[in-house]
Amino acid sequence: MDPLPITKYALLVRTDFADNEAWERLMEQVNDPIDPFFFTMEVLEDAERSGASVDDLVAAAPDGYPHSFLVVADAIAMSKSRFPLLVVDLAENRGAQFRAAAKHVAEIENNLAIGNMDFEEFAEAVRKDGVFRGF
């Protein structure tokens, strides 16, 4: 697998290509986040990453990768109504992960990008079903 591209903003990586309609609905959700947040992530929609595991994606983050996390649209995220995307730590606890409803991904990205909060704060705020749905 090619290394993750160096981008201005953190990545949302699509790894499931089975349902384009679900992908379109997921993108509608991430592009309409909970106020006052803005979705600024870059989307990597590359069939080469189809079926990629978290380990594959973490290994694809090159040394000096500028983002502390990435978000993954995997088969689980694509199959659920609120699109529980996988958020993966690329920094302190590399490979740690939790799920977040698509509408809340911008909340996570906005706070992590400016260092207002850290990965663990979000991971500890997941609900009983294992999905972060805001504070």
N, C-alpha and C positions, 0 to 999 in steps of 0.2 A: 504494500500500500504506500502511496506517495505521502510525504509529510503533509501535515496540515498547513494551509497557506498562512503566511503572516498577513494579518488584516488589521485595519484601523480599529474595528470593533470585534467583540467576542463572537464566536461562531455558533450558529444553530445548524447542526449537521443532520441531514436526512439519511437514515440507514435502511428505511423500509420503503419500497417502491411498489407495493402490491395494490394500493388504492389511491389513485390520483384525486378522486373526489374528497376522500378523507384528508389528504394533504391540503387541498384548497380550503377546507373548513378549518383545519388547524391553523393555517396561515391567516385566515380571517380573525381567529381568536388572538393570536400573538400580536397582530397589527392593530388590535382594539383593546389595549391593556386597561387595567384598573387605573383611574385617575389618581394621582397626577403624573403617572409614569409614561414614558415614551419608549417604544420598541426601536432600538437602534442597532440591533445585532445584524451581522452579515449572515446570509443563508448559503450553505454549501449543499447544493443539490447535485451530487455527482454519483452516478450509478456504480462507479468503482468502489464506493463505500457501502454498497448494498450488503446488508447482513453483518456489517462490521460490529465487533463486540466492543465493550468499553475498554478492554485491554488493548485491542487493536488501535482504537482512537487515542488512548493515552500514549501508547508507544509512537504514534504518528506525530505527536507534539514535539517539535525539534527543541534542542537545547536553546535556552534563551527565549522560548515562546512568550509573547508579550501579554497573554491573557491568563488569568488565574483559574479559569473554568471554561467549560463548553456545555452546550445543551444538545441533547440527542433526541431526534424524532425516530424512535425505534418502533417495532411491531406493537408493543404494548401501548405506547403513546397513541399510535394511529388507530387502535381498535377501541378506545374508550371515548365516551361522549365529551369529556372535558379535556381530552388530550393531555394526560399526565406525562409531560416531557421529562426526560432524565437529565438531571443537572450533575455534572461530573467535575470534581475538584482536580485542578492541574497544578496546585501549589503545595501547601503545607501537608495535606493528607492525600497525596496524589492517588487518584482512582476512587476516592470516597464518592458516594452518590446519594441522591434522593430524587424523588419525583416532585414536579410542580405543575399545577394546572396551567395551561397555555396562557390564560389571561394574566397570570402572575409572574411570568418569565421576565417581563420588563422591570417589574419591581425588584427582582433579584439582580438583574444585569445593571440597572441604574445604581443600586447601592454598592455592589461589588466593584464596579468600575471606578467609583470615586473613593473607595475605601471607607465608606460610611458604616458598613457592616462587614462581617466576614462569613465565609461559607458555613461554618459551624452554627452560627446564629440561625440561619435559614434551615439547616438540616435538623436542628433541635425543635423547630417550629412545625414540623410535619404533623398532620393529624393521625388519628389511630389507623387510618387506612394507608398511611405512608405517603400521603400527598400533601405538599405545601399549598395552602389556599389563602395566603395572606395572614397578616397579624391581626 
